[in-house]
Amino acid sequence: MSQNISTAVMARRVEAPDSLDYFPTPPWGTRALIERADSHTFLGLDQLTVWEPACGEGWMARPLGEYFGRVVATDCHDYGVGYPVHDFLMPYLPEVLQDRRPHWIITNPPFNAAEQFVARALDLATDGVSMLVRTSWLEGIGRYERLFSRTPPSLISQFAERLPMHRGQVDPEGGTATAYVWITWLIGWKGEPIFTWIPPCRADLERESDYPPAAPVMAAAGPLEAMMMEGSR
Ligand SMILES: C[S@@+](CC[C@H](N)C(=O)[O-])C[C@H]1O[C@@H](n2cnc3c(N)ncnc32)[C@H](O)[C@@H]1O
């Protein structure tokens, strides 16, 4: 990846306040969930709707559009790329969902409100919820008592390879000291959580086109296209 491309990717249109915890996800990290976390769960998605409720500039919403029939993407902050503004923790749905609950809710939630995001997502999704969080989020007595012991996840999918994430930017050249895991709750699941590793897959799932030299692809789309992306698979 050339230094020019990397620098351009960092040039974002609208700064998010630090309190919003904006750590965008490199696209291959989302493809890894769908393609490598489990061989049974993520099938037939082209008929389904996914809501990415904390989409930032769309770094996760865009790869979700490669698999799902419909992607609804919103964020409480206007990053200037056309996604509707909606606070996910408010007790109503955004207009773009037209009062229809989504099949899936998938996001990388703000660290400081991740637990509330999981609770709200579990109330709304009809099929499943996947959250990308720091692996250290799995521990903690309070979170265990409030969440994991009462509503155990179905799948815990740990990246074997580091997924580099940085505040406010996707930097394909960047490294990280932080480990990340996908946690998935299948609605109606009964049983013990299944732990798996996501094998190293960055080389297979990352594409040069993921890091456009100018603003992200969705920046060029109008608000309607930004709200509803047809699956391209
Ligand atoms: C860790 S970033 C993830 C961005 C995006 N999901 C991704 O993976 O590229 C967290 C995002 O949550 C958004 N956010 C924070 N609080 C929110 C809320 N109450 N409702 C909706 N979005 C929120 C921030 O603006 C930020 O874009």
The ligand as an SDF file (V2000), in Angstrom:
LIG
                    3D

 27 29  0  0  0  0  0  0  0  0999 V2000
  -15.9790    2.1220   17.0680 C   0  0  0  0  0  0  0  0  0  0  0  0
  -16.7440    3.2700   15.9390 S   0  0  0  0  0  0  0  0  0  0  0  0
  -17.2620    2.1470   14.7070 C   0  0  0  0  0  0  0  0  0  0  0  0
  -17.6270    2.7320   13.3840 C   0  0  0  0  0  0  0  0  0  0  0  0
  -18.1400    1.6960   12.3570 C   0  0  0  0  0  0  0  0  0  0  0  0
  -19.0940    0.8050   12.9720 N   0  0  0  0  0  0  0  0  0  0  0  0
  -16.9960    0.8830   11.8150 C   0  0  0  0  0  0  0  0  0  0  0  0
  -16.8230   -0.2470   12.2420 O   0  0  0  0  0  0  0  0  0  0  0  0
  -16.2710    1.3880   10.9550 O   0  0  0  0  0  0  0  0  0  0  0  0
  -18.1930    3.6740   16.8920 C   0  0  0  0  0  0  0  0  0  0  0  0
  -19.2200    4.5100   16.1780 C   0  0  0  0  0  0  0  0  0  0  0  0
  -20.3470    4.6430   17.0450 O   0  0  0  0  0  0  0  0  0  0  0  0
  -20.9500    5.8920   16.8240 C   0  0  0  0  0  0  0  0  0  0  0  0
  -21.8320    6.1340   17.9730 N   0  0  0  0  0  0  0  0  0  0  0  0
  -21.4950    6.4660   19.2450 C   0  0  0  0  0  0  0  0  0  0  0  0
  -22.5960    6.5550   20.0090 N   0  0  0  0  0  0  0  0  0  0  0  0
  -23.6650    6.2650   19.2020 C   0  0  0  0  0  0  0  0  0  0  0  0
  -25.0710    6.1960   19.3990 C   0  0  0  0  0  0  0  0  0  0  0  0
  -25.6110    6.4100   20.6150 N   0  0  0  0  0  0  0  0  0  0  0  0
  -25.8710    5.8780   18.3520 N   0  0  0  0  0  0  0  0  0  0  0  0
  -25.3390    5.6590   17.1260 C   0  0  0  0  0  0  0  0  0  0  0  0
  -24.0130    5.7230   16.8770 N   0  0  0  0  0  0  0  0  0  0  0  0
  -23.1750    6.0080   17.9060 C   0  0  0  0  0  0  0  0  0  0  0  0
  -19.7700    6.8320   16.6520 C   0  0  0  0  0  0  0  0  0  0  0  0
  -20.1170    8.0120   15.9990 O   0  0  0  0  0  0  0  0  0  0  0  0
  -18.8240    5.9320   15.8410 C   0  0  0  0  0  0  0  0  0  0  0  0
  -19.0490    6.1340   14.4700 O   0  0  0  0  0  0  0  0  0  0  0  0
  1  2  1  0
  2  3  1  0
  2 10  1  0
  3  4  1  0
  4  5  1  0
  5  6  1  0
  5  7  1  0
  7  8  2  0
  7  9  1  0
 10 11  1  0
 11 12  1  0
 11 26  1  0
 12 13  1  0
 13 14  1  0
 13 24  1  0
 14 15  1  0
 14 23  1  0
 15 16  2  0
 16 17  1  0
 17 18  1  0
 17 23  2  0
 18 19  1  0
 18 20  2  0
 20 21  1  0
 21 22  2  0
 22 23  1  0
 24 25  1  0
 24 26  1  0
 26 27  1  0
M  CHG  2   2   1   9  -1
M  END
$$$$
